[in-house]
Amino acid sequence: MPRRRTVTLAVSGTLLAGFVAGALFQSVPYAELSPGPTYDVLGSQNGTPLITITGKQTYPTNGQLRMVTVGVSDESFRMSLGQAMVGWLNDKEAIVPKDTIYPPGQTEQQSEQENTQEMTDSQDAAITAALAQLGIKPTGSEVIVASVTPGGPAANKLQPGDVIDAVDGTPVTTGGDAGMTSVTDTIQQVKPGGEVTFEVTRDQQKKTVTTPTVDNGGKAQVGISIESENVFPFTVDIQLNNVGGPSAGMMFALGVIDKLTPDGLTGGNVIAGTGTIDAKGNVGAIGGIQMKTIGAREAGATVFLAPAANCAEAKANQPSGLELVKVNTLGDAINALNDLKEGKTPPLC
């Protein structure tokens, strides 16, 4: 009898071990976040400056202003329970519900397009807020191509950043809602399947581009998104490939100000930070801040500008040697950087 019980327990233990092992390989609806690359907005990417200003005097910069990113697992990645458990125990990873990154019903391509649109919007807001901080107001607005649907009718014809001057001979004389409505209405006057001709300005050169249309609910569509962008007395161009989302807005704004300011902002230090920004200079909360502070410290930053709304989360996993500075507005960020240059302690998280 004891032998039979021993055999029974041994078999039961084997079954339990097999069950546990099998469970660890079961797919769970989670995604992985990790520290992504950082970029000095005062520097270059692959030889191209992130911020280029033409038609206005600029000044040499020193130090660094690093925008930070978060690495995200692909939509197609199927995380196992075992991988999730390892991630939960790793301070340099964050495991989050997958639908917070890839909403149900949205493809990875759609998510990328949305992130691209948000990045474009944040850049325009950053430029507007930065120049407003310097007392420079826009002289008007224009309609630009914000994104082009891969594989759509306008793919390889129109490009993000193209300024739309006319559609089928109808001039686009203003930006804002009126200008965008004019572009959309003119496209939709075409019979689906017909062609639309755009006159655009690209890299300061005039171009004429003809693209077919497709049927979208009985209306012609060319597969682009458009937006209104402010026009200033000089040109500010922000160029950063393969990065999306709105969270670099504040750092782009600081980069523009630094280039236009004789004394600069960094004091020669490596400063990192994150935060959305609107045209009035309000700094908003972002996601993944704990991964961003880790990435900032690994890139050599000693100071991190954090949206006030993210301070508690940032402090919960604050890297050693990284000071967290609390900001609500672009003005707060500038004041904090001036405090640092003068050897003062700015408001901390």
N, C-alpha and C positions, 0 to 999 in steps of 0.2 A: 504493500500500500504506500509506504513512504516513497518508494521508487516511482510509482505512478504519479504521485503528487509533484515530485521533482520534475518529471518529464512535462507534466501539465504546466507548471510554472515556467519552465524553459521555453516551451512553445508559446505561451502567452507573452513572455517577455520579447520573444522574436517578433511576434505579430505587432506588439506595441511599438517596438523600434522601427519596424517597417512602416507602420502607420504614421509615426512622427516624421520619419524621413520623407515619406510621400507628401505629408502636409507642408514641409518646408519648401517643396518645389512647386506648390500650388500658386497660381497667379493671383495677385492681389491688386486692387485698383488704386495704386499709388504711383507717384512720380518722384524722381530724385533731383534735388537741388544741390549744387556745389559751387564753390567760389569760381567765378569766371575770370577772364583776362581783364586787366585794367588798361586804360588809355589816357595818356597825358594830353589834355585838350590844347595845351600850348605847343605840342609837338606834332609829329607826322605819323601816318600809317602807310607803309610801303612807299615812302618817299613823297606822299601827298599830305600837306598840312591839314589837320583836322579843321582849323579855322583859318580862312583866307579873307583879308579885308583889302579891297581896292578902292581907290578914289578918296582915301582919307589917310592922314599920317598915322603910322603905327610906331610902336616902340619895342626895343629888345626886351625879352622876358628872361627871368631866371627862376629857378625852382621849378616845381611841377604842380599842376592841378589835375589830379587823376579822377576820371569818372570810372565807376566800377560796374561790373556785370555779374550775372548769375548764370552758371551752366545749368541747363535743363535737359533731362532725358527726353529722347524722341517720343512722339505720340505712339509710335509702333512698338516701343519697348514694353515688354510684359514683365513686370517685376515679380519675383517669387517672394513668398513669405520669408524665406531665409535671408534674402537680400534686404528686405525691409527691416528685419530684426537687426542685421549688421549695421544698417544705416542709422537706425534709432540710437545705437550705442556709439556712433561716430560723431564727434563734435564738428567735424568738417563736412558733414553732409546733413541735409534736411529731407525728411520723407514726408510728403504732403499728399492729400487726396488728389488723384489725377484730374478730376473734373475742375479743380481750381486753376489748373494750367491749361487744360484742353476741354472747354465746355462741351457738354453732350451736343451732338448734332453739328459740331464745327470741325472741319478737317484741319490737318496740320498746315496745309497750304493757306486756308482761310485765316488761321491763327497767325501765320507769318505775315500775311497781308495786313492784318489788323495792327500787328506790332510795328510794321513799316510805317503805316499811317500815323500811329501814335508818335513815332520818332520824328517824322516830318513836322507834325503839329507842334511838338515840344521845341524843335529847333526854331521855328518861327516865333513862338512865344518867348523863347530865350533871347533871341535877337531883339525883339520889341522891348522886353523888360530891361535888358542891358543898356540899350540906347536911351530908354526913358530915364534910367538911373543917371545917365550922363547928360540929360536935358535935351536929347535929340528925338524929335517926333517924326512919325512917318509922313511922307508926302502924298501917299495914295495907296492903292492896293491892286493886285492883279490875280488872275486865275491861273493856277499851275496844275500840272499832272502830278498827283500825289503817289499813285501806284498804277502799275499795269499788270493785268491778270496774265500769269504765265500760260502760254498756249492760246490766249484769247485773240480776237481779231487785230488788236493794236500791238500785240507782242512783236518786238523787233522793229517797230515803226515809231511809236511814241515812247518817250522815256520819262521816268520820274524826274521832276525838276523842269520839264519843258514849260515855258510860259505860253499860254494859249492866246494868240493875238486875234485870231478869227476862225470861224467855223463855217465852211461852205460860203465864204464871202461875207459873212456877217461879223463885223468887228466886235471884239470884246473890249469895251471901253473902260470897264471898272471891275474891281474885285467884289468881295463881300457876297451876300446872298444874291444880289441882283445879277452880278457877273456870272456866278455859278449856275443860276437859273437860266440865263441866256444861253450858256453852252449846252446844258442838258436839253432845253427846249429845241434848239436848232438840230441837235443829233436826232431827237425823236420825231422830227418832221420828215426824216428820211424813211422810206419804206424798208422794213426789215429785210436784210439781204443786200441792200444797196450799199453805196459807198459814201464816205464822208471825207472831206478834205480839210485838214487843219493847217493853219499858218501858225508856226510856233517860233519862239526864240530859244535857242539852245546854245549854251556856251558863248553867248553874245553874238551868235550868228542866226540869221533868218533862214528858216527851212519850211518847205511845203511837203506835207505828208498826207497821203491818201490811204485810208484803211477801210476794209469791208465792215459790215455790221452783221449782227445776229439778232434773232427774234427773242425778246425777253418779255413775255406776256403781251405780245402784240405791239411792242415798241422796240425801236432800233436801239442796239447797245453795241459799244465798241470794246468794252472790257477795260475801262480805266476808272479810277476814282480821282476826283478833283478837289481842290481846296483853294481858299483865298489866302494870299500871302501879302504882308505889308511891304511897301516900297519906301526906301529911305534915300537920302541924298547921295549915298555911296553904297557899295555892295559888300555885304557880309555873306560869305558862303561857308556852310558847315558840311563837311564830307566825312562820313564814317560808314564803311561797308560792313554788312553782315551783322549788324547790331540793331535791335529793335526795341520798342517800348518807350515810355515817356520819362523814365527816371533819371536821365542824364541832363534834364533841362537846366537845373540850377548850375551845374558845373560848366555847361556850355556858356551860360550867361556870364559867369565869372571869367571864363576864358576870353570872351569878347571884351569885357571891361579891362582885363589885364593888358591886352594888346593895344588898347587905346589910351592907357594911363601911363604917364612918364615914370612914375615910381613903382608901378606894378603892385601886386597883391600878396605874393607868396613870401617875401622876405628871404628868398632862396631856399625855402623849405619844401618838402614833399607833402602836399596837402591832398587828401582824398575826400570824396563826398558823394552824396546822392540826394535826389529829391526832384519831384516834378515842379514845374513852374508855370504860372500863367502870365499873361501879358502885363499884369499889374505888379508882378514880382512876388506873389504869394508862393511859398514853398509847401508842397504837399507830400503826404506819406507815400511810401513805395513798399514793394514786397521783397522778401529775401534779404533783409538787412543784415542778419547774422552772417550769411555767406559773404556779403559784400565787405563787411568789416574785416573778415579773415583775409579776403583777397587784397584789400588795401594794405594791411600790415605786411603781407608777404611781398608786396610791391615796394616796400620801404617807407610807406606813409607813417607819420607819427601823430598826425592830426586828422580827424574824420568829421566832416560837417554832416550832421544828421538832422533830418526833419524832426521837429519837436514831437510829432505824433509817433515817431518810431523810437524815441529815446529809451523807453522802458525795455523794449524788445532788444535793442542794441546792447544795453548794459547787461542783459541776462547772459551774454556770451562774449563779453568784451575782451579782445585780444590784449595780452600784456604789451605795454609800450605804446598803445594807441589811445590818444586822448579824444573823447567824444564831445563835440561842441554842438549845442542845441541852436537850431535856427528855425524861424517861422517865415522869414521873408529874405529876399535877396539883400536888402539893406542890413539885416542881421548878420548875414554871412560876410559882407564886406567889413562891417564893424568888428566882427570876431577876428578876421584876418589882420586888420589894423592893430587890434589889441596884441595879437601874437607878435607882430613886427616890433611893437614897443615894449615887449617883455611883460605884458599884462596877461592876466588869466581871463579869457572870455567866458561867457555863460556856458556851463557844462551840463551835460545830460545828468 
